[in-house]
Amino acid sequence: MQATYLTIILAPLVAAALAGLAGRLIGRIGAHTVTILGVGLSCVLSVGVLKGFVDGTATPFNGPLYTWLVTDGVHMQIGLLVDQLTAMMMVVVTFVSLMVHIYTIGYMHEDPGYQRFFSYISLFTFSMLMLVMSNNFLQLFFGWEAVGLVSYLLIGFWYTRPTAIFANMKAFLVNRVGDFGFLLGIAVLFHFTGTLDYAEVFAKADYIAGQSVQFVSGETWNAMTVACILLFVGAMGKSAQVPLHVWLPDSMEGPTPISALIHAATMVTAGIFMVARMSPLFELSTTALSFVIVIGATTALFMGFLGLVNNDIKRVVAYSTLSQLGYMTVALGASAYAAGVFHLMTHAFFKALLFLAAGSVIMAMHHEQDMRNMGGLRKYLPITYWTCLLGSLALIGFPGFSGFFSKDALIEAVHLAAEKGQVAGAGYAYFCVLAGVFITALYSFRLVFMTFHGQERMDEHTREHLHESPWVVTVPLVLLAIPSVVIGWFTVGPMVFGHWFGGSLHVAEAHDVLGELSGEFHGPGSFVVHAFSGPAVYLALAGVATAWFLFLKRPDLPAALRVKLSGLVRVLENKYYFDWFNEHVLAAGAKAIGRIFWKGGDEMLIDGALVNGSARTVGWLSGVARHLQSGLVSHYAFAMIIGLSALVAYTLLHG
């Protein structure tokens, strides 16, 4: 099996190297052929690994492949951990990546950086596989930084655009903040355990929980709480949680395929995966779980509001991603790790679908992204419309769709955690995720109605050239729509209420909300029926009805509401002023401090006083001393007599 696992990882890397280094030799067709074959091979083998776990013929693998360095008894290794959680992530990453590779043939066919783009997305697939298959923190951090690097390259792919360069630099800097916390968290665990191996760290979890860390004199913190919060700070950056969320909407400056691959389905879920993998640690700190659940709830609700006022079709989907990542984070904070990663899986399919559908619309509209200039596209783009509609129904949690099973299970778990008083903030989180259901349905169908229904608002030239996208675009849409609709029926039982993740995720008995709910689960059909006894379904339907009324029945009302609620709208349009604060306070403050050190420290003290000052002092002394060298023998004789006289006098006076 090790050969299979290595092939899964290395096939996209080899393809990326061929497309990137030999792109001119193999041409466009060669570039997309080798990368699609590489990722396709990884996908097929990943499905085989998953099938092995499903039918019981495969067993978890955890072992080193290569020892890079041994220092002071610490083994820094390349190793693999392949269990049920890993197998699920491998299939999600490779399948979505394969769909994006095929889609890219149509979307980027006129771009001069065609080969480079295929190289980047294949390299990203390799990096993400390294992350999810790692069995130690060193390799995890490598994959973590590698996906960040490729994300930087892809967001700024169109490097001649100032907005793209600003966006990729913003993503890079914000993620460095999160990664600093992540690295510190790893350092805390290493300090107390002396190892970077997952299994060894988890085995010493109780020992870490019994230790304390002192930051300032007299102030001690539980070591496990510190480690988990620092690890989660890394997840906040990578998975775009408040306040480190600001990079993700701007990342839409990159080509649409990478929006689907990186910023919807895979990279941004790396933080969710990491926290779930670290469940044996997080379960020993209710403080860390409370921190996680409050941050996730805030992101889920308040980022959803921003989707209501944005008119860029890709950014609306991006704010949806932010909100859904908040839902996953809330599940993690409620110790419903299985529900969180289950929502990660279903979300990967329907969110990639929505991004690719948005890209299909943008192609048809000649790269117009403002929904106010669309409308009535349903008859021109039938496949795009129906797949986008299916993806939107999955997103809002419409009964029977994949998003319904994952989101409803998640909400029920948070509700039970709030009733039990399991962690502080669970009640707040339950309110946020419920309110978020209505908001999600409202902005999702605002997008559907403004884009595909109602009055046609495009110019005549665009209308004349409207047509459905080519098959390389529509086939991935259809293939992603299928799991978006049906996958929940087959997986909700074993993954959420069964024991599929039994060996991968650890939940303390007192926190096992999904275990308590499993007694009420009697199959997916009854789960759908049971949902109508709760508020979530009705909130989703109310959101759809509200969107229909505002944007189809009475399209004049939104403009009137914007005037009446101008203050609130201004806050939302300015994204709660996070960007303003970052640019005018944090960035400006950093520049001011840098200017002080530059002017005062570098120019005045170092250059002025020390370097140039010492040179001027030597020059002045030299100028004074040179007057002693007159060239007259009488002066020198006089100086010698004076000196000799002084020496004789000193000798006589001091014996």
C-alpha positions as CSV (number, residue, x, y, z in Angstrom):
1,M,0.0,0.0,0.0
2,Q,2.9,2.4,0.6
3,A,3.6,2.4,-3.2
4,T,-0.1,3.3,-3.8
5,Y,0.1,6.2,-1.3
6,L,3.4,7.5,-2.7
7,T,1.8,7.4,-6.2
8,I,-1.2,9.4,-5.0
9,I,1.1,12.1,-3.6
10,L,3.8,12.2,-6.3
11,A,1.7,11.9,-9.5
12,P,0.5,15.6,-9.3
13,L,4.0,16.7,-8.4
14,V,5.5,15.0,-11.4
15,A,2.8,16.5,-13.6
16,A,3.3,19.9,-12.2
17,A,7.0,19.7,-12.9
18,L,6.5,18.6,-16.5
19,A,3.9,21.4,-17.2
20,G,5.9,24.0,-15.4
21,L,9.5,23.2,-16.5
22,A,8.7,21.7,-20.0
23,G,5.6,23.7,-20.8
24,R,7.1,25.2,-24.0
25,L,8.2,21.8,-25.2
26,I,4.9,19.9,-24.6
27,G,2.6,22.8,-25.4
28,R,-0.9,23.5,-24.2
29,I,-2.3,20.1,-25.0
30,G,0.6,18.4,-23.4
31,A,0.4,20.6,-20.2
32,H,-3.3,19.9,-19.6
33,T,-2.9,16.2,-20.6
34,V,-0.1,15.4,-18.1
35,T,-1.7,17.3,-15.2
36,I,-5.1,15.8,-15.8
37,L,-3.6,12.3,-16.0
38,G,-1.6,12.9,-12.9
39,V,-4.5,14.2,-10.8
40,G,-6.8,11.6,-12.4
41,L,-4.5,8.8,-11.3
42,S,-4.4,10.2,-7.8
43,C,-8.2,10.4,-7.8
44,V,-8.7,6.8,-9.0
45,L,-6.3,5.4,-6.4
46,S,-7.8,7.6,-3.6
47,V,-11.2,6.2,-4.4
48,G,-9.7,2.7,-4.2
49,V,-8.3,3.5,-0.8
50,L,-11.6,4.8,0.4
51,K,-13.4,1.8,-1.0
52,G,-11.0,-0.4,1.0
53,F,-12.0,1.3,4.2
54,V,-15.7,1.0,3.3
55,D,-15.6,-2.7,2.7
56,G,-13.2,-3.4,5.5
57,T,-10.3,-4.7,3.4
58,A,-8.0,-1.8,4.3
59,T,-6.5,-0.9,7.7
60,P,-5.1,2.4,8.9
61,F,-1.5,3.0,8.0
62,N,0.8,5.1,10.2
63,G,4.5,5.0,9.6
64,P,7.6,6.9,8.4
65,L,8.8,6.9,4.8
66,Y,12.0,8.8,5.1
67,T,14.1,10.3,8.0
68,W,15.3,13.7,7.0
69,L,17.2,14.6,10.2
70,V,17.9,13.2,13.7
71,T,19.0,15.8,16.2
72,D,19.1,15.4,20.0
73,G,17.0,12.3,19.6
74,V,14.2,14.1,17.7
75,H,13.4,12.4,14.4
76,M,12.3,14.7,11.6
77,Q,10.6,12.5,9.1
78,I,8.4,12.3,6.1
79,G,5.6,9.9,7.1
80,L,2.0,9.0,6.3
81,L,-1.1,8.6,8.3
82,V,-3.9,7.1,6.2
83,D,-7.1,6.4,8.0
84,Q,-10.8,7.0,7.4
85,L,-10.5,10.7,7.8
86,T,-7.5,10.9,5.5
87,A,-9.1,8.7,2.9
88,M,-12.2,10.9,2.8
89,M,-10.1,14.0,2.4
90,M,-7.9,12.4,-0.3
91,V,-11.0,11.7,-2.4
92,V,-12.4,15.2,-1.9
93,V,-9.2,16.9,-2.8
94,T,-8.4,14.8,-5.9
95,F,-11.9,14.7,-7.3
96,V,-12.6,18.4,-7.0
97,S,-9.1,19.1,-8.3
98,L,-9.8,16.8,-11.3
99,M,-13.0,18.6,-12.1
100,V,-11.2,22.0,-11.9
101,H,-8.4,20.7,-14.2
102,I,-11.0,19.7,-16.9
103,Y,-12.9,23.0,-16.4
104,T,-9.7,25.0,-16.8
105,I,-9.3,23.8,-20.4
106,G,-12.3,25.9,-21.3
107,Y,-12.0,28.8,-18.9
108,M,-8.3,29.5,-19.6
109,H,-8.0,28.5,-23.2
110,E,-7.0,32.0,-24.4
111,D,-4.7,32.9,-21.5
112,P,-1.0,33.2,-22.3
113,G,-0.1,31.6,-19.0
114,Y,-2.0,28.4,-19.8
115,Q,0.8,25.9,-19.0
116,R,1.9,27.8,-15.9
117,F,-1.6,27.7,-14.5
118,F,-1.9,24.0,-14.9
119,S,1.4,23.6,-13.3
120,Y,0.3,25.6,-10.3
121,I,-3.0,23.8,-9.7
122,S,-1.3,20.4,-10.0
123,L,1.3,21.6,-7.5
124,F,-1.4,22.7,-5.2
125,T,-3.0,19.3,-5.3
126,F,0.3,17.7,-4.3
127,S,0.7,20.2,-1.4
128,M,-2.8,19.6,-0.1
129,L,-2.2,15.8,-0.2
130,M,1.0,16.2,1.7
131,L,-1.0,18.1,4.4
132,V,-3.8,15.7,4.8
133,M,-1.7,12.5,4.7
134,S,1.0,13.7,7.1
135,N,1.6,11.9,10.4
136,N,3.7,14.5,12.0
137,F,3.8,18.2,12.6
138,L,6.9,18.9,10.5
139,Q,5.2,17.5,7.4
140,L,1.9,19.1,8.3
141,F,3.7,22.5,8.5
142,F,5.3,21.9,5.1
143,G,2.0,21.1,3.5
144,W,0.4,24.1,5.3
145,E,3.0,26.5,3.9
146,A,3.1,24.9,0.5
147,V,-0.6,25.4,-0.1
148,G,-0.2,29.0,1.1
149,L,2.7,29.5,-1.4
150,V,0.7,28.1,-4.3
151,S,-2.3,30.1,-3.2
152,Y,-0.2,33.3,-3.3
153,L,1.0,32.4,-6.9
154,L,-2.5,31.7,-8.1
155,I,-4.3,34.7,-6.6
156,G,-1.7,36.9,-8.3
157,F,-1.7,34.8,-11.4
158,W,-2.6,37.8,-13.5
159,Y,0.4,39.7,-12.1
160,T,-0.1,42.7,-14.4
161,R,-3.2,43.7,-12.5
162,P,-2.5,45.8,-9.4
163,T,-5.6,44.5,-7.7
164,A,-4.4,40.9,-8.1
165,I,-0.9,41.8,-6.6
166,F,-2.6,43.6,-3.7
167,A,-4.9,40.6,-3.1
168,N,-2.1,38.0,-3.1
169,M,0.1,40.1,-0.8
170,K,-2.9,40.6,1.5
171,A,-3.5,36.8,1.6
172,F,0.2,36.2,2.2
173,L,0.5,38.7,5.1
174,V,-2.7,37.7,6.9
175,N,-1.8,34.0,6.7
176,R,1.6,34.8,8.1
177,V,-0.2,36.1,11.2
178,G,-2.1,32.9,11.6
179,D,1.0,30.8,10.8
180,F,3.0,32.5,13.5
181,G,0.4,31.3,16.0
182,F,0.3,27.9,14.4
183,L,4.1,27.5,14.7
184,L,4.1,28.6,18.3
185,G,1.4,26.0,19.1
186,I,3.6,23.3,17.5
187,A,6.5,24.6,19.6
188,V,4.5,24.4,22.8
189,L,3.6,20.7,22.1
190,F,7.2,19.9,21.2
191,H,8.5,21.6,24.4
192,F,6.4,19.3,26.6
193,T,6.7,16.1,24.5
194,G,10.0,16.3,22.7
195,T,8.5,14.8,19.6
196,L,6.7,16.0,16.4
197,D,4.9,12.7,15.7
198,Y,1.1,12.8,16.1
199,A,0.7,9.5,17.9
200,E,3.4,10.3,20.4
201,V,2.0,13.7,21.1
202,F,-1.5,12.3,21.5
203,A,-0.2,9.7,23.9
204,K,1.2,12.4,26.1
205,A,-1.9,14.6,25.9
206,D,-2.9,14.1,29.6
207,Y,0.6,15.0,30.7
208,I,0.4,18.3,28.6
209,A,-3.0,19.1,30.1
210,G,-1.4,18.9,33.6
211,Q,1.3,21.4,32.8
212,S,1.2,25.2,32.9
213,V,2.8,28.0,30.9
214,Q,3.8,31.3,32.5
215,F,3.8,34.3,30.2
216,V,4.3,37.0,32.9
217,S,5.2,36.7,36.5
218,G,2.3,35.3,38.5
219,E,0.1,34.6,35.4
220,T,-0.1,30.9,34.5
221,W,-2.1,29.2,31.7
222,N,-2.9,25.6,31.2
223,A,-0.4,24.3,28.6
224,M,-3.0,22.4,26.6
225,T,-5.2,25.5,26.4
226,V,-2.3,27.6,25.1
227,A,-1.3,25.0,22.6
228,C,-4.8,24.5,21.2
229,I,-5.6,28.2,21.0
230,L,-2.3,28.9,19.2
231,L,-3.0,26.0,16.8
232,F,-6.5,27.4,16.1
233,V,-5.0,30.8,15.4
234,G,-3.3,29.1,12.4
235,A,-6.7,27.6,11.4
236,M,-8.2,31.1,11.7
237,G,-5.8,32.3,9.0
238,K,-6.0,29.3,6.7
239,S,-9.8,28.8,7.1
240,A,-10.5,32.5,7.1
241,Q,-12.2,33.0,10.5
242,V,-12.8,36.5,12.0
243,P,-10.7,38.6,12.2
244,L,-8.2,36.8,9.9
245,H,-10.9,36.4,7.2
246,V,-10.1,39.6,5.2
247,W,-7.9,37.9,2.6
248,L,-10.5,35.4,1.2
249,P,-13.0,37.8,-0.6
250,D,-10.1,39.7,-2.2
251,S,-8.6,36.4,-3.4
252,M,-11.4,36.4,-6.0
253,E,-9.0,38.5,-8.1
254,G,-7.5,35.2,-9.3
255,P,-9.0,33.1,-12.1
256,T,-12.3,31.4,-11.2
257,P,-11.0,27.8,-11.3
258,I,-8.7,28.5,-8.4
259,S,-11.6,30.0,-6.5
260,A,-13.3,26.6,-6.7
261,L,-10.1,24.6,-5.9
262,I,-8.4,26.6,-3.3
263,H,-10.8,29.0,-1.7
264,A,-13.9,26.9,-1.5
265,A,-13.2,23.2,-1.5
266,T,-9.7,22.4,-0.2
267,M,-7.2,24.9,1.1
268,V,-9.6,26.9,3.3
269,T,-10.8,23.6,4.8
270,A,-7.2,22.8,5.9
271,G,-7.8,24.5,9.2
272,I,-11.0,22.6,9.8
273,F,-9.2,19.3,9.0
274,M,-6.3,20.2,11.3
275,V,-8.5,20.9,14.3
276,A,-10.4,17.7,13.7
277,R,-7.2,15.8,13.5
278,M,-6.1,17.4,16.8
279,S,-9.3,16.4,18.5
280,P,-7.4,14.4,21.2
281,L,-5.8,17.7,22.3
282,F,-8.8,20.0,22.0
283,E,-11.0,17.7,24.0
284,L,-8.8,18.4,27.0
285,S,-9.4,22.1,27.0
286,T,-13.0,23.4,27.2
287,T,-11.5,27.0,27.2
288,A,-10.1,26.3,23.7
289,L,-13.4,24.7,22.6
290,S,-15.3,27.8,23.7
291,F,-12.9,30.1,21.8
292,V,-13.4,27.9,18.7
293,I,-17.2,27.9,18.9
294,V,-17.5,31.7,19.5
295,I,-15.2,32.6,16.6
296,G,-16.9,30.1,14.3
297,A,-20.4,31.4,15.3
298,T,-19.4,35.0,14.7
299,T,-18.0,34.1,11.3
300,A,-21.0,32.1,10.3
301,L,-23.5,34.8,10.9
302,F,-21.8,38.1,10.3
303,M,-19.9,37.1,7.1
304,G,-23.3,35.9,5.7
305,F,-24.7,39.4,6.1
306,L,-22.0,40.7,3.7
307,G,-23.3,38.5,0.9
308,L,-26.5,40.4,1.0
309,V,-25.0,43.7,-0.2
310,N,-22.3,42.5,-2.6
311,N,-23.1,42.5,-6.3
312,D,-20.0,40.7,-7.6
313,I,-21.2,37.1,-8.3
314,K,-17.9,35.5,-7.3
315,R,-17.6,37.6,-4.1
316,V,-21.1,36.6,-3.0
317,V,-20.1,32.9,-3.3
318,A,-16.9,33.8,-1.4
319,Y,-18.8,35.3,1.5
320,S,-20.9,32.2,1.5
321,T,-17.7,30.2,1.9
322,L,-16.7,32.3,4.9
323,S,-20.1,31.7,6.5
324,Q,-20.0,27.9,5.8
325,L,-16.5,27.7,7.2
326,G,-17.9,29.3,10.3
327,Y,-20.5,26.5,10.5
328,M,-17.8,23.9,10.3
329,T,-15.8,25.6,13.1
330,V,-18.9,25.8,15.3
331,A,-19.3,22.0,15.0
332,L,-15.6,21.6,16.0
333,G,-16.2,23.8,19.1
334,A,-19.2,21.7,20.1
335,S,-17.1,18.5,19.9
336,A,-19.2,17.4,16.9
337,Y,-16.0,16.8,14.8
338,A,-17.7,14.2,12.6
339,A,-20.4,16.7,11.7
340,G,-17.8,19.4,11.0
341,V,-15.8,17.3,8.6
342,F,-19.0,15.9,7.0
343,H,-20.1,19.4,6.2
344,L,-16.6,20.0,4.9
345,M,-17.1,17.1,2.5
346,T,-20.5,18.1,1.2
347,H,-19.6,21.7,1.1
348,A,-16.6,20.9,-1.1
349,F,-18.8,19.5,-3.8
350,F,-21.6,22.1,-3.9
351,K,-19.3,25.1,-3.3
352,A,-16.9,24.1,-6.1
353,L,-20.0,23.7,-8.2
354,L,-21.2,27.2,-7.4
355,F,-17.9,28.8,-8.2
356,L,-17.5,26.9,-11.5
357,A,-21.1,27.9,-12.4
358,A,-20.3,31.5,-11.6
359,G,-17.3,31.1,-13.9
360,S,-19.5,29.8,-16.6
361,V,-21.7,32.9,-16.3
362,I,-18.7,35.2,-16.3
363,M,-17.5,33.5,-19.5
364,A,-20.9,33.9,-21.2
365,M,-21.1,37.5,-20.1
366,H,-17.6,38.3,-21.5
367,H,-16.0,38.5,-18.0
368,E,-18.8,40.7,-16.5
369,Q,-19.1,39.9,-12.8
370,D,-21.7,42.4,-11.6
371,M,-25.1,40.7,-11.1
372,R,-26.9,44.1,-11.7
373,N,-25.8,43.7,-15.4
374,M,-27.2,40.2,-15.7
375,G,-30.8,38.7,-15.4
376,G,-32.7,36.3,-17.5
377,L,-29.8,34.0,-18.3
378,R,-31.7,30.9,-17.6
379,K,-32.8,30.4,-21.2
380,Y,-29.3,31.1,-22.6
381,L,-27.4,28.9,-20.1
382,P,-29.7,26.0,-19.2
383,I,-27.0,23.6,-17.9
384,T,-25.3,26.3,-15.9
385,Y,-28.6,27.4,-14.5
386,W,-29.9,24.0,-13.3
387,T,-26.5,23.0,-11.8
388,C,-26.2,26.3,-10.1
389,L,-29.8,25.9,-8.8
390,L,-29.0,22.4,-7.4
391,G,-25.8,23.8,-5.8
392,S,-27.8,26.6,-4.2
393,L,-30.4,24.2,-2.8
394,A,-27.6,22.1,-1.3
395,L,-26.0,25.2,0.2
396,I,-29.2,26.4,1.9
397,G,-29.8,22.9,3.3
398,F,-33.0,22.1,1.3
399,P,-34.4,18.8,2.6
400,G,-32.8,15.8,0.8
401,F,-29.8,17.6,-0.6
402,S,-26.3,16.9,0.7
403,G,-26.0,20.2,2.5
404,F,-29.2,19.5,4.3
405,F,-27.9,16.4,6.0
406,S,-24.6,18.0,7.0
407,K,-26.0,21.3,8.1
408,D,-29.0,19.9,10.0
409,A,-26.8,17.4,11.8
410,L,-24.5,20.2,12.8
411,I,-27.2,22.4,14.0
412,E,-28.8,19.6,16.1
413,A,-25.4,18.9,17.7
414,V,-24.8,22.6,18.6
415,H,-28.4,22.7,20.0
416,L,-27.7,19.8,22.3
417,A,-24.3,21.2,23.3
418,A,-26.1,24.5,24.3
419,E,-28.8,22.6,26.3
420,K,-26.1,20.6,28.2
421,G,-24.1,23.8,28.9
422,Q,-21.2,21.8,27.4
423,V,-19.0,24.8,26.5
424,A,-19.4,28.5,27.1
425,G,-20.8,30.2,24.0
426,A,-22.8,27.2,22.7
427,G,-26.1,29.1,23.2
428,Y,-24.7,32.1,21.2
429,A,-23.5,29.7,18.5
430,Y,-26.9,28.0,18.2
431,F,-28.6,31.4,17.7
432,C,-26.0,32.3,15.0
433,V,-26.2,29.1,13.0
434,L,-30.0,29.3,13.0
435,A,-30.1,32.9,12.0
436,G,-27.4,32.1,9.4
437,V,-29.8,29.6,7.7
438,F,-32.2,32.4,6.8
439,I,-29.4,34.7,5.7
440,T,-27.8,31.9,3.6
441,A,-31.0,31.2,1.8
442,L,-31.6,34.9,1.2
443,Y,-28.2,35.7,-0.4
444,S,-28.0,32.4,-2.3
445,F,-31.4,32.9,-4.0
446,R,-30.7,36.6,-4.4
447,L,-27.8,35.4,-6.6
448,V,-30.0,32.9,-8.5
449,F,-32.8,35.4,-9.1
450,M,-30.6,38.3,-10.1
451,T,-28.5,36.2,-12.4
452,F,-30.9,33.8,-14.1
453,H,-34.4,35.3,-13.7
454,G,-36.2,38.6,-14.1
455,Q,-35.4,41.3,-16.6
456,E,-32.4,41.0,-18.9
457,R,-30.1,43.9,-18.0
458,M,-27.0,43.2,-20.2
459,D,-26.2,45.3,-23.2
460,E,-27.3,44.2,-26.7
461,H,-23.9,43.1,-27.8
462,T,-23.6,40.7,-24.9
463,R,-27.1,39.4,-25.4
464,E,-26.4,38.5,-29.0
465,H,-23.4,36.4,-28.1
466,L,-24.9,34.6,-25.1
467,H,-24.6,30.8,-25.3
468,E,-24.0,27.8,-23.1
469,S,-20.4,27.1,-22.1
470,P,-18.4,24.3,-23.9
471,W,-18.5,20.7,-22.7
472,V,-15.2,21.0,-20.8
473,V,-17.0,23.5,-18.6
474,T,-20.5,21.9,-18.3
475,V,-19.3,18.3,-17.7
476,P,-17.6,19.2,-14.4
477,L,-20.7,21.1,-13.4
478,V,-22.9,18.1,-13.9
479,L,-20.4,15.7,-12.2
480,L,-20.2,18.0,-9.2
481,A,-23.9,18.5,-9.1
482,I,-24.5,14.7,-8.6
483,P,-22.7,14.4,-5.2
484,S,-24.2,17.8,-4.2
485,V,-27.6,16.2,-4.5
486,V,-27.3,12.6,-3.5
487,I,-24.1,12.0,-1.4
488,G,-25.7,12.8,1.9
489,W,-28.2,9.9,1.6
490,F,-25.4,7.4,1.6
491,T,-22.9,8.9,4.0
492,V,-24.8,10.7,6.8
493,G,-25.4,7.5,8.7
494,P,-21.9,6.1,9.0
495,M,-20.0,9.4,9.0
496,V,-22.1,11.4,11.5
497,F,-24.1,8.9,13.6
498,G,-22.0,5.8,13.0
499,H,-18.4,4.8,13.7
500,W,-16.8,5.7,10.4
501,F,-14.4,8.2,12.1
502,G,-14.0,6.1,15.2
503,G,-10.3,5.7,15.0
504,S,-9.6,9.1,13.5
505,L,-11.5,11.5,15.8
506,H,-11.5,11.5,19.6
507,V,-14.4,12.8,21.6
508,A,-14.6,12.8,25.4
509,E,-17.6,10.9,26.7
510,A,-19.0,14.0,28.4
511,H,-18.8,15.9,25.0
512,D,-20.3,13.2,22.7
513,V,-23.3,15.1,21.5
514,L,-23.4,13.1,18.2
515,G,-23.4,9.9,20.2
516,E,-26.5,11.0,22.1
517,L,-28.2,12.1,18.9
518,S,-27.4,8.8,17.2
519,G,-30.1,7.0,19.2
520,E,-32.7,9.2,17.4
521,F,-31.3,8.5,13.9
522,H,-33.3,5.9,12.0
523,G,-32.0,6.4,8.5
524,P,-31.7,9.3,6.1
525,G,-35.4,9.2,5.2
526,S,-36.6,9.7,8.8
527,F,-33.9,12.3,9.2
528,V,-35.5,14.4,6.4
529,V,-39.0,13.9,8.0
530,H,-37.7,14.8,11.5
531,A,-36.1,18.0,10.2
532,F,-39.6,19.5,9.6
533,S,-40.2,19.5,13.4
534,G,-37.3,22.0,13.8
535,P,-36.9,25.6,12.7
536,A,-34.0,25.3,10.3
537,V,-36.1,24.1,7.2
538,Y,-38.7,26.8,7.7
539,L,-36.0,29.5,8.1
540,A,-34.4,28.3,4.8
541,L,-37.8,28.4,3.0
542,A,-38.5,31.8,4.5
543,G,-35.1,33.0,3.1
544,V,-36.0,31.8,-0.4
545,A,-39.4,33.4,-0.2
546,T,-38.0,36.7,0.9
547,A,-35.5,36.6,-2.0
548,W,-38.3,35.9,-4.4
549,F,-40.4,38.7,-3.1
550,L,-37.5,41.3,-3.0
551,F,-35.8,40.5,-6.3
552,L,-38.6,39.1,-8.5
553,K,-41.9,40.2,-7.2
554,R,-41.0,43.7,-6.0
555,P,-37.5,44.5,-7.4
556,D,-38.0,48.1,-6.5
557,L,-37.9,47.4,-2.7
558,P,-34.2,46.6,-2.3
559,A,-33.2,50.1,-3.5
560,A,-35.8,51.6,-1.1
561,L,-34.5,49.5,1.8
562,R,-30.9,50.5,1.0
563,V,-32.0,54.2,1.5
564,K,-33.9,53.5,4.7
565,L,-31.1,51.4,6.1
566,S,-28.3,53.4,4.7
567,G,-26.2,53.4,7.9
568,L,-26.3,49.6,8.2
569,V,-25.7,49.2,4.5
570,R,-22.7,51.4,4.7
571,V,-21.2,49.3,7.5
572,L,-21.8,46.1,5.5
573,E,-20.4,47.6,2.3
574,N,-17.3,48.6,4.2
575,K,-17.1,45.0,5.5
576,Y,-17.4,46.1,9.2
577,Y,-14.4,48.3,8.6
578,F,-11.9,45.5,9.1
579,D,-10.0,46.4,6.0
580,W,-10.1,50.1,7.0
581,F,-8.7,49.2,10.5
582,N,-6.0,47.0,9.0
583,E,-4.9,49.6,6.5
584,H,-5.3,52.8,8.5
585,V,-4.4,51.5,12.0
586,L,-2.3,48.4,11.8
587,A,-0.5,49.0,8.5
588,A,-0.2,52.7,9.1
589,G,1.0,52.1,12.7
590,A,3.6,49.7,11.5
591,K,4.8,52.2,8.8
592,A,5.0,54.9,11.5
593,I,7.0,52.7,13.8
594,G,9.2,51.8,10.8
595,R,9.7,55.5,9.9
596,I,10.7,56.3,13.5
597,F,13.3,53.5,13.5
598,W,14.4,54.6,10.0
599,K,14.7,58.4,10.7
600,G,15.7,58.2,14.4
601,G,17.5,54.9,14.6
602,D,19.1,54.4,11.2
603,E,19.6,57.9,9.9
604,M,20.2,59.9,13.1
605,L,21.8,57.4,15.5
606,I,23.5,54.7,13.3
607,D,24.3,56.7,10.1
608,G,24.4,60.1,11.7
609,A,26.0,59.7,15.2
610,L,27.9,56.4,14.9
611,V,29.1,56.0,11.3
612,N,29.2,59.5,9.9
613,G,29.7,61.1,13.4
614,S,32.8,59.0,14.1
615,A,34.1,59.9,10.6
616,R,33.5,63.6,11.2
617,T,35.2,63.4,14.7
618,V,38.3,61.7,13.2
619,G,38.3,64.3,10.4
620,W,38.1,67.2,13.0
621,L,40.9,65.7,15.1
622,S,43.0,65.2,12.0
623,G,42.4,68.8,11.0
624,V,43.6,70.0,14.4
625,A,46.6,67.6,14.5
626,R,47.8,68.6,11.1
627,H,48.7,72.1,12.3
628,L,51.3,70.5,14.5
629,Q,53.2,69.4,11.4
630,S,54.5,72.8,10.3
631,G,57.7,71.6,8.6
632,L,60.0,74.1,10.5
633,V,62.9,72.5,12.4
634,S,62.9,75.3,15.0
635,H,59.3,74.4,15.9
636,Y,60.2,70.7,16.2
637,A,63.2,71.6,18.4
638,F,61.1,73.8,20.6
639,A,58.5,71.0,21.0
640,M,61.3,68.5,21.9
641,I,62.7,70.9,24.5
642,I,59.3,71.5,26.1
643,G,58.6,67.8,26.1
644,L,61.9,66.9,27.6
645,S,61.5,69.6,30.3
646,A,58.1,68.3,31.2
647,L,59.5,64.8,31.5
648,V,62.4,65.9,33.7
649,A,60.0,67.9,35.9
650,Y,57.6,64.9,36.3
651,T,60.5,62.6,37.2
652,L,61.9,65.0,39.8
653,L,58.4,65.6,41.4
654,H,57.7,61.9,41.6
655,G,61.1,60.7,42.9
